Amino acid sequence: MEPRTPLSDYERERGKPRPGLLHSLTQTNLIGQLAGYGPHFQVLSELTLRLGDRDLTPDLSVYRDLEVDFTQDETRMTEPPLLAIEISSPTQGIQDLVDKARFLMEHGVE
């Protein structure tokens, strides 16, 4: 059995594997497609959500008519997005994705 590689800070903070090239291209293409839905929807990448007692960082979050205060940054959103997208990675198990989807829907993501 091969020794496990220790988790990176990225993986520990976000609770998911570090993205690769294909993941990045997929994320970029999705942002481009979703951005075409007009000014009433904001597509945000790698935004940490604080839902319940847990932090999650979906690859993409889509909000409707999000009001942004450019004088203050938010590092964790407590309002659930309309849509959260998690792009699967080769090292990520399907059960992990199912568990995240269930948690997000239980906390208000449509």
KOLDRENLO-134891 format. One record per atom (N, C-alpha, C, CB): chain; residue number from 0; x, y, z; atom name; residue in three letters. Coordinates in nm, 4 decimals, always signed. Glycine has a CB too. Example, Ala and Ser with C-alpha at 12.3 -4.5 7.8 and 13.67 -1.06 7.14 Angstrom:
 roti lomar       px       py       pz tortor torvex
    A     0  +1.3190  -0.5690  +0.7800      N    ALA
    A     0  +1.2300  -0.4500  +0.7800     CA    ALA
    A     0  +1.3200  -0.3300  +0.7800      C    ALA
    A     0  +1.1308  -0.4473  +0.9046     CB    ALA
    A     1  +1.2850  -0.2250  +0.7080      N    SER
    A     1  +1.3670  -0.1060  +0.7140     CA    SER
    A     1  +1.2900  +0.0030  +0.7870      C    SER
    A     1  +1.4084  -0.0598  +0.5725     CB    SER
***
This chain:
 roti lomar       px       py       pz tortor torvex
    A     0  +0.0837  -0.1178  +0.0000      N    MET
    A     0  +0.0000  +0.0000  +0.0000     CA    MET
    A     0  +0.0885  +0.1246  +0.0000      C    MET
    A     0  -0.0954  -0.0004  +0.1215     CB    MET
    A     1  +0.0559  +0.2200  -0.0897      N    GLU
    A     1  +0.1346  +0.3426  -0.0984     CA    GLU
    A     1  +0.1013  +0.4343  +0.0187      C    GLU
    A     1  +0.1090  +0.4146  -0.2325     CB    GLU
    A     2  +0.2041  +0.5046  +0.0692      N    PRO
    A     2  +0.1758  +0.5995  +0.1770     CA    PRO
    A     2  +0.0899  +0.7144  +0.1245      C    PRO
    A     2  +0.3075  +0.6539  +0.2380     CB    PRO
    A     3  -0.0010  +0.7612  +0.2076      N    ARG
    A     3  -0.0876  +0.8731  +0.1691     CA    ARG
    A     3  -0.0094  +1.0028  +0.1697      C    ARG
    A     3  -0.2086  +0.8839  +0.2633     CB    ARG
    A     4  -0.0319  +1.0832  +0.0683      N    THR
    A     4  +0.0265  +1.2159  +0.0631     CA    THR
    A     4  -0.0524  +1.3043  +0.1589      C    THR
    A     4  +0.0256  +1.2736  -0.0829     CB    THR
    A     5  +0.0168  +1.3821  +0.2419      N    PRO
    A     5  -0.0570  +1.4693  +0.3340     CA    PRO
    A     5  -0.1421  +1.5707  +0.2567      C    PRO
    A     5  +0.0407  +1.5429  +0.4286     CB    PRO
    A     6  -0.2552  +1.6075  +0.3138      N    LEU
    A     6  -0.3418  +1.7062  +0.2504     CA    LEU
    A     6  -0.2735  +1.8417  +0.2452      C    LEU
    A     6  -0.4750  +1.7167  +0.3248     CB    LEU
    A     7  -0.2934  +1.9120  +0.1348      N    SER
    A     7  -0.2402  +2.0475  +0.1216     CA    SER
    A     7  -0.3308  +2.1437  +0.1988      C    SER
    A     7  -0.2294  +2.0894  -0.0290     CB    SER
    A     8  -0.2849  +2.2669  +0.2190      N    ASP
    A     8  -0.3678  +2.3681  +0.2841     CA    ASP
    A     8  -0.4968  +2.3889  +0.2050      C    ASP
    A     8  -0.2906  +2.5014  +0.2977     CB    ASP
    A     9  -0.4850  +2.3913  +0.0720      N    TYR
    A     9  -0.6021  +2.4085  -0.0144     CA    TYR
    A     9  -0.7060  +2.3004  +0.0146      C    TYR
    A     9  -0.5609  +2.4045  -0.1634     CB    TYR
    A    10  -0.6612  +2.1750  +0.0179      N    GLU
    A    10  -0.7530  +2.0633  +0.0399     CA    GLU
    A    10  -0.8148  +2.0664  +0.1793      C    GLU
    A    10  -0.6807  +1.9315  +0.0190     CB    GLU
    A    11  -0.7359  +2.1039  +0.2781      N    ARG
    A    11  -0.7868  +2.1127  +0.4155     CA    ARG
    A    11  -0.8895  +2.2248  +0.4278      C    ARG
    A    11  -0.6712  +2.1358  +0.5149     CB    ARG
    A    12  -0.8591  +2.3415  +0.3714      N    GLU
    A    12  -0.9474  +2.4571  +0.3845     CA    GLU
    A    12  -1.0787  +2.4385  +0.3092      C    GLU
    A    12  -0.8774  +2.5817  +0.3346     CB    GLU
    A    13  -1.0730  +2.3779  +0.1916      N    ARG
    A    13  -1.1918  +2.3666  +0.1079     CA    ARG
    A    13  -1.2623  +2.2316  +0.1184      C    ARG
    A    13  -1.1547  +2.3915  -0.0340     CB    ARG
    A    14  -1.1944  +2.1345  +0.1785      N    GLY
    A    14  -1.2551  +2.0033  +0.1940     CA    GLY
    A    14  -1.2710  +1.9272  +0.0638      C    GLY
    A    14  -1.3875  +2.0175  +0.2585     CB    GLY
    A    15  -1.1824  +1.9530  -0.0313      N    LYS
    A    15  -1.1889  +1.8836  -0.1597     CA    LYS
    A    15  -1.0517  +1.8838  -0.2255      C    LYS
    A    15  -1.2935  +1.9493  -0.2526     CB    LYS
    A    16  -1.0323  +1.7977  -0.3270      N    PRO
    A    16  -0.9010  +1.7884  -0.3919     CA    PRO
    A    16  -0.8625  +1.9162  -0.4656      C    PRO
    A    16  -0.8997  +1.6723  -0.4887     CB    PRO
    A    17  -0.7341  +1.9353  -0.4816      N    ARG
    A    17  -0.6822  +2.0469  -0.5589     CA    ARG
    A    17  -0.7187  +2.0256  -0.7059      C    ARG
    A    17  -0.5278  +2.0610  -0.5407     CB    ARG
    A    18  -0.7708  +2.1287  -0.7752      N    PRO
    A    18  -0.8146  +2.1095  -0.9137     CA    PRO
    A    18  -0.6978  +2.0975  -1.0112      C    PRO
    A    18  -0.9038  +2.2243  -0.9558     CB    PRO
    A    19  -0.7227  +2.0243  -1.1204      N    GLY
    A    19  -0.6248  +2.0082  -1.2265     CA    GLY
    A    19  -0.6677  +2.0849  -1.3509      C    GLY
    A    19  -0.6049  +1.8601  -1.2594     CB    GLY
    A    20  -0.5985  +2.0603  -1.4605      N    LEU
    A    20  -0.6230  +2.1310  -1.5861     CA    LEU
    A    20  -0.7653  +2.1091  -1.6377      C    LEU
    A    20  -0.5227  +2.0862  -1.6913     CB    LEU
    A    21  -0.8104  +1.9847  -1.6440      N    LEU
    A    21  -0.9445  +1.9575  -1.6970     CA    LEU
    A    21  -1.0529  +2.0197  -1.6096      C    LEU
    A    21  -0.9675  +1.8066  -1.7086     CB    LEU
    A    22  -1.0327  +2.0139  -1.4808      N    HIS
    A    22  -1.1255  +2.0766  -1.3863     CA    HIS
    A    22  -1.1310  +2.2272  -1.4122      C    HIS
    A    22  -1.0829  +2.0480  -1.2392     CB    HIS
    A    23  -1.0158  +2.2880  -1.4284      N    SER
    A    23  -1.0075  +2.4322  -1.4510     CA    SER
    A    23  -1.0747  +2.4727  -1.5823      C    SER
    A    23  -0.8614  +2.4769  -1.4513     CB    SER
    A    24  -1.0501  +2.3965  -1.6884      N    LEU
    A    24  -1.1141  +2.4257  -1.8172     CA    LEU
    A    24  -1.2655  +2.4116  -1.8082      C    LEU
    A    24  -1.0595  +2.3330  -1.9262     CB    LEU
    A    25  -1.3113  +2.3091  -1.7406      N    THR
    A    25  -1.4551  +2.2887  -1.7231     CA    THR
    A    25  -1.5166  +2.4054  -1.6465      C    THR
    A    25  -1.4826  +2.1561  -1.6494     CB    THR
    A    26  -1.4498  +2.4471  -1.5404      N    GLN
    A    26  -1.4998  +2.5585  -1.4595     CA    GLN
    A    26  -1.5060  +2.6865  -1.5423      C    GLN
    A    26  -1.4106  +2.5796  -1.3355     CB    GLN
    A    27  -1.4017  +2.7142  -1.6194      N    THR
    A    27  -1.3982  +2.8337  -1.7039     CA    THR
    A    27  -1.5108  +2.8308  -1.8067      C    THR
    A    27  -1.2623  +2.8458  -1.7745     CB    THR
    A    28  -1.5311  +2.7161  -1.8712      N    ASN
    A    28  -1.6377  +2.7046  -1.9713     CA    ASN
    A    28  -1.7755  +2.7226  -1.9089      C    ASN
    A    28  -1.6301  +2.5691  -2.0414     CB    ASN
    A    29  -1.7968  +2.6662  -1.7910      N    LEU
    A    29  -1.9253  +2.6832  -1.7230     CA    LEU
    A    29  -1.9502  +2.8292  -1.6863      C    LEU
    A    29  -1.9305  +2.5962  -1.5973     CB    LEU
    A    30  -1.8480  +2.8978  -1.6384      N    ILE
    A    30  -1.8633  +3.0403  -1.6056     CA    ILE
    A    30  -1.9049  +3.1176  -1.7299      C    ILE
    A    30  -1.7314  +3.0985  -1.5474     CB    ILE
    A    31  -1.8384  +3.0901  -1.8425      N    GLY
    A    31  -1.8721  +3.1587  -1.9673     CA    GLY
    A    31  -2.0159  +3.1335  -2.0099      C    GLY
    A    31  -1.7781  +3.1151  -2.0777     CB    GLY
    A    32  -2.0601  +3.0092  -2.0012      N    GLN
    A    32  -2.1969  +2.9753  -2.0403     CA    GLN
    A    32  -2.2996  +3.0374  -1.9459      C    GLN
    A    32  -2.2146  +2.8238  -2.0438     CB    GLN
    A    33  -2.2759  +3.0270  -1.8168      N    LEU
    A    33  -2.3717  +3.0790  -1.7190     CA    LEU
    A    33  -2.3762  +3.2315  -1.7172      C    LEU
    A    33  -2.3374  +3.0277  -1.5806     CB    LEU
    A    34  -2.2651  +3.2962  -1.7481      N    ALA
    A    34  -2.2613  +3.4428  -1.7502     CA    ALA
    A    34  -2.3541  +3.4990  -1.8577      C    ALA
    A    34  -2.1179  +3.4922  -1.7738     CB    ALA
    A    35  -2.3862  +3.4195  -1.9569      N    GLY
    A    35  -2.4744  +3.4638  -2.0641     CA    GLY
    A    35  -2.6201  +3.4776  -2.0229      C    GLY
    A    35  -2.4651  +3.3693  -2.1777     CB    GLY
    A    36  -2.6535  +3.4418  -1.9009      N    TYR
    A    36  -2.7922  +3.4503  -1.8562     CA    TYR
    A    36  -2.8316  +3.5886  -1.8067      C    TYR
    A    36  -2.8162  +3.3506  -1.7476     CB    TYR
    A    37  -2.7437  +3.6836  -1.8234      N    GLY
    A    37  -2.7831  +3.8207  -1.8013     CA    GLY
    A    37  -2.7483  +3.8807  -1.6675      C    GLY
    A    37  -2.9235  +3.8309  -1.8196     CB    GLY
    A    38  -2.7896  +4.0047  -1.6528      N    PRO
    A    38  -2.7483  +4.0830  -1.5360     CA    PRO
    A    38  -2.8148  +4.0420  -1.4051      C    PRO
    A    38  -2.7766  +4.2263  -1.5610     CB    PRO
    A    39  -2.9168  +3.9586  -1.4104      N    HIS
    A    39  -2.9865  +3.9222  -1.2868     CA    HIS
    A    39  -2.9232  +3.8049  -1.2137      C    HIS
    A    39  -3.1295  +3.8897  -1.3171     CB    HIS
    A    40  -2.8221  +3.7436  -1.2745      N    PHE
    A    40  -2.7558  +3.6287  -1.2130     CA    PHE
    A    40  -2.6063  +3.6547  -1.2039      C    PHE
    A    40  -2.7835  +3.4994  -1.2931     CB    PHE
    A    41  -2.5478  +3.6257  -1.0889      N    GLN
    A    41  -2.4044  +3.6413  -1.0689     CA    GLN
    A    41  -2.3441  +3.5031  -1.0480      C    GLN
    A    41  -2.3735  +3.7355  -0.9480     CB    GLN
    A    42  -2.2402  +3.4731  -1.1263      N    VAL
    A    42  -2.1703  +3.3451  -1.1173     CA    VAL
    A    42  -2.0404  +3.3696  -1.0423      C    VAL
    A    42  -2.1435  +3.2828  -1.2596     CB    VAL
    A    43  -2.0226  +3.3026  -0.9291      N    LEU
    A    43  -1.9063  +3.3240  -0.8434     CA    LEU
    A    43  -1.8290  +3.1937  -0.8296      C    LEU
    A    43  -1.9489  +3.3774  -0.7042     CB    LEU
    A    44  -1.6963  +3.2018  -0.8413      N    SER
    A    44  -1.6159  +3.0799  -0.8306     CA    SER
    A    44  -1.5462  +3.0732  -0.6955      C    SER
    A    44  -1.5123  +3.0732  -0.9440     CB    SER
    A    45  -1.5406  +2.9501  -0.6413      N    GLU
    A    45  -1.4660  +2.9207  -0.5184     CA    GLU
    A    45  -1.5052  +3.0108  -0.4010      C    GLU
    A    45  -1.3178  +2.9343  -0.5446     CB    GLU
    A    46  -1.6340  +3.0389  -0.3883      N    LEU
    A    46  -1.6845  +3.1201  -0.2781     CA    LEU
    A    46  -1.7230  +3.0278  -0.1629      C    LEU
    A    46  -1.8063  +3.2069  -0.3231     CB    LEU
    A    47  -1.6686  +3.0533  -0.0460      N    THR
    A    47  -1.6997  +2.9689  +0.0693     CA    THR
    A    47  -1.8385  +3.0029  +0.1225      C    THR
    A    47  -1.5934  +2.9861  +0.1804     CB    THR
    A    48  -1.9178  +2.8994  +0.1433      N    LEU
    A    48  -2.0522  +2.9131  +0.1982     CA    LEU
    A    48  -2.0516  +2.8629  +0.3417      C    LEU
    A    48  -2.1564  +2.8353  +0.1126     CB    LEU
    A    49  -2.1103  +2.9401  +0.4303      N    ARG
    A    49  -2.1285  +2.8971  +0.5694     CA    ARG
    A    49  -2.2757  +2.8618  +0.5843      C    ARG
    A    49  -2.0841  +3.0095  +0.6735     CB    ARG
    A    50  -2.3053  +2.7330  +0.5802      N    LEU
    A    50  -2.4431  +2.6862  +0.5888     CA    LEU
    A    50  -2.4547  +2.5944  +0.7094      C    LEU
    A    50  -2.4868  +2.6128  +0.4579     CB    LEU
    A    51  -2.5458  +2.6283  +0.7979      N    GLY
    A    51  -2.5549  +2.5522  +0.9222     CA    GLY
    A    51  -2.4262  +2.5702  +0.9999      C    GLY
    A    51  -2.5822  +2.4019  +0.8946     CB    GLY
    A    52  -2.3673  +2.4604  +1.0419      N    ASP
    A    52  -2.2427  +2.4672  +1.1191     CA    ASP
    A    52  -2.1226  +2.4245  +1.0352      C    ASP
    A    52  -2.2528  +2.3792  +1.2440     CB    ASP
    A    53  -2.1357  +2.4352  +0.9042      N    ARG
    A    53  -2.0329  +2.3811  +0.8150     CA    ARG
    A    53  -1.9962  +2.4802  +0.7051      C    ARG
    A    53  -2.0805  +2.2500  +0.7528     CB    ARG
    A    54  -1.8692  +2.4823  +0.6684      N    ASP
    A    54  -1.8215  +2.5601  +0.5544     CA    ASP
    A    54  -1.8032  +2.4675  +0.4353      C    ASP
    A    54  -1.6889  +2.6334  +0.5880     CB    ASP
    A    55  -1.8539  +2.5096  +0.3204      N    LEU
    A    55  -1.8334  +2.4378  +0.1942     CA    LEU
    A    55  -1.7893  +2.5382  +0.0891      C    LEU
    A    55  -1.9635  +2.3627  +0.1489     CB    LEU
    A    56  -1.7067  +2.4944  -0.0038      N    THR
    A    56  -1.6614  +2.5815  -0.1116     CA    THR
    A    56  -1.6908  +2.5138  -0.2452      C    THR
    A    56  -1.5093  +2.6139  -0.0977     CB    THR
    A    57  -1.8120  +2.5342  -0.2993      N    PRO
    A    57  -1.8424  +2.4774  -0.4304     CA    PRO
    A    57  -1.7538  +2.5425  -0.5372      C    PRO
    A    57  -1.9927  +2.4966  -0.4649     CB    PRO
    A    58  -1.7375  +2.4733  -0.6480      N    ASP
    A    58  -1.6597  +2.5310  -0.7571     CA    ASP
    A    58  -1.7271  +2.6570  -0.8097      C    ASP
    A    58  -1.6414  +2.4290  -0.8704     CB    ASP
    A    59  -1.8582  +2.6537  -0.8218      N    LEU
    A    59  -1.9345  +2.7699  -0.8675     CA    LEU
    A    59  -2.0602  +2.7852  -0.7835      C    LEU
    A    59  -1.9708  +2.7570  -1.0173     CB    LEU
    A    60  -2.0959  +2.9093  -0.7580      N    SER
    A    60  -2.2225  +2.9414  -0.6920     CA    SER
    A    60  -2.2918  +3.0455  -0.7779      C    SER
    A    60  -2.2007  +2.9935  -0.5443     CB    SER
    A    61  -2.4219  +3.0302  -0.7970      N    VAL
    A    61  -2.4987  +3.1251  -0.8770     CA    VAL
    A    61  -2.6020  +3.1899  -0.7858      C    VAL
    A    61  -2.5670  +3.0550  -0.9998     CB    VAL
    A    62  -2.5995  +3.3223  -0.7831      N    TYR
    A    62  -2.6947  +3.4007  -0.7047     CA    TYR
    A    62  -2.7813  +3.4828  -0.7985      C    TYR
    A    62  -2.6216  +3.4924  -0.6034     CB    TYR
    A    63  -2.9052  +3.5064  -0.7564      N    ARG
    A    63  -2.9953  +3.5924  -0.8324     CA    ARG
    A    63  -2.9981  +3.7293  -0.7652      C    ARG
    A    63  -3.1393  +3.5307  -0.8414     CB    ARG
    A    64  -2.9744  +3.8324  -0.8453      N    ASP
    A    64  -2.9814  +3.9714  -0.7987     CA    ASP
    A    64  -2.9045  +3.9937  -0.6691      C    ASP
    A    64  -3.1259  +4.0121  -0.7791     CB    ASP
    A    65  -2.7810  +3.9492  -0.6666      N    LEU
    A    65  -2.6955  +3.9638  -0.5487     CA    LEU
    A    65  -2.6527  +4.1092  -0.5332      C    LEU
    A    65  -2.5715  +3.8720  -0.5590     CB    LEU
    A    66  -2.6755  +4.1640  -0.4157      N    GLU
    A    66  -2.6294  +4.2997  -0.3873     CA    GLU
    A    66  -2.4894  +4.2911  -0.3296      C    GLU
    A    66  -2.7260  +4.3738  -0.2893     CB    GLU
    A    67  -2.3966  +4.3634  -0.3906      N    VAL
    A    67  -2.2563  +4.3584  -0.3498     CA    VAL
    A    67  -2.2158  +4.4939  -0.2941      C    VAL
    A    67  -2.1646  +4.3182  -0.4688     CB    VAL
    A    68  -2.1584  +4.4933  -0.1758      N    ASP
    A    68  -2.1030  +4.6137  -0.1145     CA    ASP
    A    68  -1.9529  +4.6115  -0.1399      C    ASP
    A    68  -2.1357  +4.6216  +0.0401     CB    ASP
    A    69  -1.9074  +4.6950  -0.2320      N    PHE
    A    69  -1.7663  +4.6943  -0.2709     CA    PHE
    A    69  -1.6746  +4.7582  -0.1662      C    PHE
    A    69  -1.7498  +4.7661  -0.4024     CB    PHE
    A    70  -1.7328  +4.8087  -0.0579      N    THR
    A    70  -1.6490  +4.8645  +0.0491     CA    THR
    A    70  -1.6143  +4.7596  +0.1537      C    THR
    A    70  -1.7194  +4.9824  +0.1158     CB    THR
    A    71  -1.6818  +4.6433  +0.1478      N    GLN
    A    71  -1.6537  +4.5354  +0.2435     CA    GLN
    A    71  -1.6546  +4.4020  +0.1704      C    GLN
    A    71  -1.7575  +4.5348  +0.3597     CB    GLN
    A    72  -1.5524  +4.3232  +0.1945      N    ASP
    A    72  -1.5473  +4.1907  +0.1340     CA    ASP
    A    72  -1.6094  +4.0893  +0.2296      C    ASP
    A    72  -1.4012  +4.1511  +0.0988     CB    ASP
    A    73  -1.6704  +3.9884  +0.1747      N    GLU
    A    73  -1.7251  +3.8796  +0.2552     CA    GLU
    A    73  -1.6443  +3.7547  +0.2255      C    GLU
    A    73  -1.8773  +3.8568  +0.2260     CB    GLU
    A    74  -1.5935  +3.6898  +0.3287      N    THR
    A    74  -1.5140  +3.5693  +0.3075     CA    THR
    A    74  -1.5986  +3.4431  +0.3180      C    THR
    A    74  -1.4001  +3.5634  +0.4078     CB    THR
    A    75  -1.7176  +3.4557  +0.3758      N    ARG
    A    75  -1.8107  +3.3430  +0.3850     CA    ARG
    A    75  -1.9521  +3.3960  +0.3648      C    ARG
    A    75  -1.7976  +3.2688  +0.5227     CB    ARG
    A    76  -2.0208  +3.3374  +0.2698      N    MET
    A    76  -2.1599  +3.3757  +0.2457     CA    MET
    A    76  -2.2499  +3.2864  +0.3304      C    MET
    A    76  -2.1966  +3.3645  +0.0938     CB    MET
    A    77  -2.3445  +3.3472  +0.4001      N    THR
    A    77  -2.4383  +3.2693  +0.4802     CA    THR
    A    77  -2.5712  +3.2506  +0.4075      C    THR
    A    77  -2.4616  +3.3369  +0.6151     CB    THR
    A    78  -2.5939  +3.3275  +0.3030      N    GLU
    A    78  -2.7138  +3.3114  +0.2211     CA    GLU
    A    78  -2.6873  +3.2021  +0.1175      C    GLU
    A    78  -2.7537  +3.4464  +0.1517     CB    GLU
    A    79  -2.7720  +3.1001  +0.1104      N    PRO
    A    79  -2.7473  +2.9939  +0.0128     CA    PRO
    A    79  -2.7661  +3.0455  -0.1299      C    PRO
    A    79  -2.8408  +2.8744  +0.0387     CB    PRO
    A    80  -2.6859  +2.9974  -0.2234      N    PRO
    A    80  -2.7028  +3.0382  -0.3626     CA    PRO
    A    80  -2.8235  +2.9678  -0.4247      C    PRO
    A    80  -2.5753  +3.0076  -0.4436     CB    PRO
    A    81  -2.8661  +3.0187  -0.5380      N    LEU
    A    81  -2.9711  +2.9535  -0.6155     CA    LEU
    A    81  -2.9215  +2.8174  -0.6648      C    LEU
    A    81  -3.0148  +3.0426  -0.7349     CB    LEU
    A    82  -2.7946  +2.8141  -0.7075      N    LEU
    A    82  -2.7342  +2.6944  -0.7650     CA    LEU
    A    82  -2.5902  +2.6834  -0.7165      C    LEU
    A    82  -2.7402  +2.6978  -0.9205     CB    LEU
    A    83  -2.5488  +2.5639  -0.6808      N    ALA
    A    83  -2.4088  +2.5370  -0.6460     CA    ALA
    A    83  -2.3612  +2.4239  -0.7367      C    ALA
    A    83  -2.3921  +2.4993  -0.4923     CB    ALA
    A    84  -2.2438  +2.4419  -0.7964      N    ILE
    A    84  -2.1890  +2.3414  -0.8881     CA    ILE
    A    84  -2.0579  +2.2900  -0.8323      C    ILE
    A    84  -2.1687  +2.4000  -1.0306     CB    ILE
    A    85  -2.0491  +2.1594  -0.8219      N    GLU
    A    85  -1.9259  +2.0927  -0.7793     CA    GLU
    A    85  -1.8795  +2.0073  -0.8967      C    GLU
    A    85  -1.9478  +2.0052  -0.6482     CB    GLU
    A    86  -1.7621  +2.0359  -0.9496      N    ILE
    A    86  -1.7053  +1.9606  -1.0614     CA    ILE
    A    86  -1.6256  +1.8450  -1.0025      C    ILE
    A    86  -1.6151  +2.0517  -1.1534     CB    ILE
    A    87  -1.6573  +1.7248  -1.0457      N    SER
    A    87  -1.5892  +1.6089  -0.9876     CA    SER
    A    87  -1.4436  +1.6025  -1.0319      C    SER
    A    87  -1.6614  +1.4796  -1.0265     CB    SER
    A    88  -1.3613  +1.5521  -0.9428      N    SER
    A    88  -1.2188  +1.5313  -0.9687     CA    SER
    A    88  -1.1920  +1.3817  -0.9635      C    SER
    A    88  -1.1291  +1.6088  -0.8654     CB    SER
    A    89  -1.0868  +1.3350  -1.0331      N    PRO
    A    89  -1.0575  +1.1915  -1.0353     CA    PRO
    A    89  -1.0386  +1.1293  -0.8968      C    PRO
    A    89  -0.9344  +1.1676  -1.1166     CB    PRO
    A    90  -0.9919  +1.2075  -0.8010      N    THR
    A    90  -0.9662  +1.1521  -0.6680     CA    THR
    A    90  -1.0858  +1.1662  -0.5741      C    THR
    A    90  -0.8457  +1.2199  -0.6066     CB    THR
    A    91  -1.1944  +1.2233  -0.6238      N    GLN
    A    91  -1.3114  +1.2490  -0.5409     CA    GLN
    A    91  -1.4142  +1.1378  -0.5607      C    GLN
    A    91  -1.3731  +1.3869  -0.5743     CB    GLN
    A    92  -1.4587  +1.0789  -0.4536      N    GLY
    A    92  -1.5566  +0.9712  -0.4626     CA    GLY
    A    92  -1.6963  +1.0229  -0.4894      C    GLY
    A    92  -1.5561  +0.8900  -0.3361     CB    GLY
    A    93  -1.7781  +0.9411  -0.5545      N    ILE
    A    93  -1.9149  +0.9797  -0.5871     CA    ILE
    A    93  -1.9977  +1.0029  -0.4609      C    ILE
    A    93  -1.9805  +0.8728  -0.6739     CB    ILE
    A    94  -1.9732  +0.9257  -0.3557      N    GLN
    A    94  -2.0498  +0.9435  -0.2325     CA    GLN
    A    94  -2.0238  +1.0808  -0.1713      C    GLN
    A    94  -2.0150  +0.8335  -0.1317     CB    GLN
    A    95  -1.9010  +1.1301  -0.1831      N    ASP
    A    95  -1.8669  +1.2638  -0.1343     CA    ASP
    A    95  -1.9506  +1.3690  -0.2071      C    ASP
    A    95  -1.7157  +1.2922  -0.1533     CB    ASP
    A    96  -1.9637  +1.3544  -0.3390      N    LEU
    A    96  -2.0441  +1.4488  -0.4172     CA    LEU
    A    96  -2.1918  +1.4399  -0.3799      C    LEU
    A    96  -2.0263  +1.4224  -0.5671     CB    LEU
    A    97  -2.2421  +1.3193  -0.3614      N    VAL
    A    97  -2.3824  +1.3000  -0.3228     CA    VAL
    A    97  -2.4081  +1.3617  -0.1853      C    VAL
    A    97  -2.4188  +1.1491  -0.3219     CB    VAL
    A    98  -2.3173  +1.3398  -0.0918      N    ASP
    A    98  -2.3321  +1.3961  +0.0431     CA    ASP
    A    98  -2.3329  +1.5487  +0.0392      C    ASP
    A    98  -2.2189  +1.3464  +0.1347     CB    ASP
    A    99  -2.2439  +1.6076  -0.0412      N    LYS
    A    99  -2.2399  +1.7540  -0.0529     CA    LYS
    A    99  -2.3687  +1.8067  -0.1147      C    LYS
    A    99  -2.1189  +1.7984  -0.1372     CB    LYS
    A   100  -2.4166  +1.7409  -0.2202      N    ALA
    A   100  -2.5402  +1.7847  -0.2854     CA    ALA
    A   100  -2.6574  +1.7782  -0.1876      C    ALA
    A   100  -2.5695  +1.6981  -0.4100     CB    ALA
    A   101  -2.6660  +1.6709  -0.1132      N    ARG
    A   101  -2.7743  +1.6555  -0.0148     CA    ARG
    A   101  -2.7667  +1.7669  +0.0903      C    ARG
    A   101  -2.7665  +1.5159  +0.0539     CB    ARG
    A   102  -2.6470  +1.7916  +0.1429      N    PHE
    A   102  -2.6290  +1.8957  +0.2441     CA    PHE
    A   102  -2.6699  +2.0325  +0.1885      C    PHE
    A   102  -2.4823  +1.8991  +0.2924     CB    PHE
    A   103  -2.6257  +2.0635  +0.0669      N    LEU
    A   103  -2.6581  +2.1930  +0.0066     CA    LEU
    A   103  -2.8088  +2.2093  -0.0115      C    LEU
    A   103  -2.5870  +2.2082  -0.1286     CB    LEU
    A   104  -2.8755  +2.1068  -0.0589      N    MET
    A   104  -3.0202  +2.1162  -0.0788     CA    MET
    A   104  -3.0940  +2.1266  +0.0543      C    MET
    A   104  -3.0709  +1.9950  -0.1574     CB    MET
    A   105  -3.0463  +2.0576  +0.1559      N    GLU
    A   105  -3.1084  +2.0674  +0.2887     CA    GLU
    A   105  -3.0925  +2.2069  +0.3489      C    GLU
    A   105  -3.0479  +1.9634  +0.3829     CB    GLU
    A   106  -2.9956  +2.2829  +0.2982      N    HIS
    A   106  -2.9696  +2.4164  +0.3518     CA    HIS
    A   106  -3.0084  +2.5280  +0.2552      C    HIS
    A   106  -2.8239  +2.4292  +0.3874     CB    HIS
    A   107  -3.1024  +2.4996  +0.1649      N    GLY
    A   107  -3.1641  +2.6056  +0.0864     CA    GLY
    A   107  -3.1178  +2.6226  -0.0568      C    GLY
    A   107  -3.1433  +2.7292  +0.1539     CB    GLY
    A   108  -3.0200  +2.5460  -0.1017      N    VAL
    A   108  -2.9791  +2.5561  -0.2417     CA    VAL
    A   108  -3.0840  +2.4834  -0.3246      C    VAL
    A   108  -2.8348  +2.4958  -0.2653     CB    VAL
    A   109  -3.1330  +2.5509  -0.4274      N    GLU
    A   109  -3.2392  +2.4922  -0.5093     CA    GLU
    A   109  -3.1836  +2.3908  -0.6050      C    GLU
    A   109  -3.3138  +2.5994  -0.5859     CB    GLU
***
